[in-house]
Amino acid sequence: MGGAPQLVIWGTDVDVNRCKERFKLFLERYIDPSVEQDEKFDGMDVNEPVYLQRLEEVSELVYLLTHLFGWFGAAILSDTGG
């Protein structure tokens, strides 16, 4: 009893902050040295956290897409292929 109130998912006793903390730790620390060959990607270091490496890839993709949309403008989104 006592202490600060906890934010929980409606209808459960699942603590939102605890879930966020555990998810963050998972992203920061999950290493899979036994990853299958077909799951590896270019530049992957099996001794480093997998999802931090994947987030770097996503960041690079977003950077590329930003330039593509800037270059072509809204025409990319409105092109009907006709």
C-alpha positions in Angstrom: 0.0 0.0 0.0 1.1 3.6 -0.4 3.4 4.7 -3.1 2.5 6.4 -6.4 -0.5 5.2 -8.4 0.4 2.9 -11.2 -1.0 3.3 -14.8 -2.3 -0.1 -15.9 -3.9 -1.4 -19.1 -7.7 -1.1 -18.7 -9.2 -4.3 -17.3 -5.9 -5.8 -16.2 -3.3 -5.4 -13.5 -0.5 -4.9 -16.2 1.7 -2.0 -15.2 2.3 0.2 -18.3 5.6 1.6 -17.0 7.0 -1.8 -16.2 6.1 -3.0 -19.7 7.8 0.0 -21.2 10.9 -0.6 -19.1 11.1 -4.3 -20.0 10.5 -3.6 -23.7 13.3 -1.0 -23.7 15.7 -3.4 -22.0 14.8 -6.1 -24.6 15.6 -3.7 -27.5 18.8 -2.6 -25.9 20.1 -6.0 -24.8 18.7 -8.9 -26.9 21.5 -10.7 -28.6 21.0 -13.9 -30.6 24.4 -15.5 -31.4 22.6 -18.5 -32.8 20.7 -16.6 -35.4 20.0 -18.6 -38.6 21.9 -17.7 -41.7 18.8 -16.7 -43.6 17.9 -14.3 -40.8 21.2 -12.4 -40.9 21.4 -9.1 -42.7 24.3 -7.2 -44.2 26.6 -5.8 -41.5 25.0 -7.7 -38.7 27.2 -8.4 -35.7 25.8 -11.4 -33.8 27.6 -10.2 -30.6 25.6 -6.9 -30.6 21.9 -6.3 -29.8 19.9 -7.3 -32.8 17.1 -4.7 -32.6 19.4 -1.8 -32.1 21.1 -2.8 -35.4 17.7 -3.1 -37.0 16.7 0.4 -35.8 19.8 1.8 -37.5 18.6 0.2 -40.8 15.1 1.8 -40.3 16.7 5.1 -39.6 18.7 4.9 -42.9 15.6 4.0 -44.8 13.6 6.9 -43.4 16.5 9.2 -44.4 16.4 7.8 -48.0 12.6 8.1 -48.2 12.7 11.7 -46.9 15.0 12.6 -49.9 12.9 10.6 -52.4 9.7 12.4 -51.3 11.6 15.7 -51.4 12.8 15.1 -54.9 9.6 13.8 -56.4 7.2 15.6 -54.2 3.6 14.6 -53.8 3.6 13.1 -57.3 4.7 9.8 -55.8 1.7 9.6 -53.6 -0.8 10.7 -56.2 0.5 8.7 -59.2 -2.1 6.2 -60.4 0.3 4.5 -62.8 -1.6 5.8 -65.8 
